[in-house]
Amino acid sequence: MPESMVEVAKVTKVYQRGRQKIEVLHGLDLDIPKGDFVALMGPSGSGKTTLLNLIGGLDQPTSGEVRVGGSRIDQLGSGELARWRAHNVGFVFQFYNLMPVLTAERNVELPLLLTKLSSAQRRKNVAVALEVVGLADRAKHKPRELSGGQEQRVAIARALVSDPQLLRARQDHRDRHARPEGGGVRPAHPAPGKRAAARAGARGLKAAARHPRPRPDATAHRGLAMTKSGFVIANLFRKRTRTILTLLSVIMAFLLFGLLQSVNTIFSAGADFVGATRLIVQARVSFTSPLPISMLPKLEAVPGVARVGYSQWFGGVWQENTPLIMFSIDPLRHHDIYPEYVMPEGEWQAFANTRTGMIAGKMIAEQYGWKLGQKIPISSNIFPQKNGSKAWSFDLVGIFDGKDENWKKRTNIVYMQHDYFDEANQFGMKGRTNFFILKLTDSARAEATAKTV
């Protein structure tokens, strides 16, 4: 009998919504052997994402046992669970949301920064992972220079590069016409030291989710249909010759938010070019080393700099475990630096004048049904408030769009007031920021300006 990779025993998961208790999973039993490849399907609200989060160590059950690779992950504390995820699980989230200022190879390298691998070994593993997904020739390109399908593959390579035991994938519902909606977890192949090993791919389990009339993914070994009445298990078989490229059906991945707490380096140098007329500046040591905002006048005095803004990563999480690309900013400075983001002036002023104000891109607002005037509850696993609570509340005072099709695709971002972040976060990072954004007077002087900075 094949050795089990995932064992779920009598698992119950209950969520509290005010006075109401919602039982999503009830006495669930599931056994998935090593090397299996499974599709999870079912209607919205049937517990697909909840089960994936339990298996991937993003959440813990109310009762029952969850074993992955022989480890009882339901008994691990939050710190131990974060370390276990970093070493054992590769995540391909529902939205790819790659770091826009990093090249494909830098995006793929991020998980390896948590390891003790040398720089040379990291580069070697990144090169192999990009070759596996057919993007070796696009390694130096940033997300805006890639097609949607190529961004997908960068996200998949990033999930595989750290040699996880499991690959957990979640597919975007907007691609139903082409592929099953889904997400997953699959036991993975040993670290890809050679091209042939890399092409063997990640052996194991993939879970995919589907809308109300589920059908198993054609590439899956088995389909698990999740309904309100429980699992209906149907066995389907596929050829073992399928490689990791089957994961091209999974789109819109996002960097595992836990990695952001431990990233050692986010840029390759102190200043990186972003477009023709902007520079991003970070600390020489690492992305996680904050810079004093008091540097702002000095940067504005650099010849060739027209305006300076700043941005701090917040690490927001929407509802259960949906990571957001969320930054704290100075509203009016950001408005001046990014005129490509279009929003009524009244909403920009409201953002500047509202302490708990927040603005959201049109894409993400429509995705989650956010409306102007709403109170939006967002948690942060990185920056709790001074009272220790991870729950923050924001007033949605504006929704911005892009000036053209290219910028409309970048409206998956949320911004909050930096002053509010400054005064309310627990870690006392007052007067500091992750990086500065410099708007230049002349793109031809970008290199000279960078050297001066």
C-alpha positions, 0 to 999 in steps of 0.5 A: 500500500502506498505511503500516505503524504496527506492524512486528514482524520475526523477534521472539523473546522468552524468559523465565528461570524459575530454570534454565528458559528459556521461549520465548513468541514464536519468530521472529514477523513481523507488519505492521499498517498505519495505521488497522487495527483488529485483535483478538488472540485465543488460549488462556492462555499463547499470548503475547498479553500478551507481544506487546502489551507489546512493541508498547506499549514495556513490554518488549523482545524477546530478539531481532528488531526492533519498529517503531512509527510508524517508530521502532525501540523495541527499541533504546531505553533504559529512560528513552527508552522511558518518554518514548516511551510517555508521548507515543505510547501510550495504555494501557487495562489489564486492570483499571481501578483508577482513583485512588479519591480523584480525580474522573473529570476528574482521573483523565483529566487525569493523562497530560496532567501530563507535557506542557507544555499549559496548565491551560486546554488540559488542562481543554479536552482532558479535557472533550472526552475525557469527552464522547466516552465520554458522561461529561461530566455525571459529570466531578466524580464519584469512582470510588465514585460511578460504575457499573462501565461508567462507570469503564470509560469514564473509563479509556478517556478517560484513555488517549485524552486525550494523543493517542497514536499507539497505543491498547493495550487489554486486556480482563478475562477475567471479561466473556467472557459479554458480550465477547471477552477482550482487549487492544490497540493502535491508532493514534490520531486527532490531538488532539481540539481539537473535538467532531467530531474527538473523536468521530472517535475513535482510528483504528487498531489494537485487539488483543483476547485470547480464551480457548481457542476464539477468535473475532474481535471483531465490531468488529475489521477482522482477527482474529489467533489466537495459538496454540502453532503460531503466528498464524492470520490471519482477515480480518473487516470492519466498518463504518468508522462505528464510533466510539471507543465500541466500546472499551466492551468493554474493562474494568478499566483501570489507570494506566500505572505509568510516569506515577506517577514524573512526576505533577506534581499528584494532588489539586486542593488540600491536603486532599480529602474522602474519605467523611464521616469521613476527610480525605486530606492531601498536600503543597501543591506536588504528590503527588510531594513527600513530607511528613515523618512527624514532622508526625503529632503536630501533625495528631493535635492538630488539633481534630476529628481522632481518628486519623492514618495515612499511606500511601506509593505503592509502584508494585508490579508482579506477574510480567511487567508487571501493575501493582498498587495497592500502598501502604506503611502503618502497619498498626495505624493503618490498621486504626483508620482503615479499620474497613470492611476486615475481617480477623482480629485475629491477621492484623493483629497478624502484619502489624504484627509482620512486617518483610516482611509484606504483606496483600492484598485478597480480590479481588486475592488470589483473582485471582492465587491468593495464599494465606496464608503464601506468599512473594510476589515483587513488583518496583517500577520506582519504588523499587528496593532499596538494592542496586539490585534492583527485586525485593522479596519479601513474606510474605503474612500477611493477606487482608482483605475489605470489610464490605459489597458496596461495600467488597468492590469495593475489595479490589483493593489490596495493603499493605506495612509502611512500616518495611520500605519506609523502611529498604530503598528506594534513595532514602533517603525515611526518615521521609517519606510521600506523604499522611496520612489523618485520621479525624474525630471528627465529620463535621459538622466536616470543613470546619473541620478541613480549614481548620485543616490 
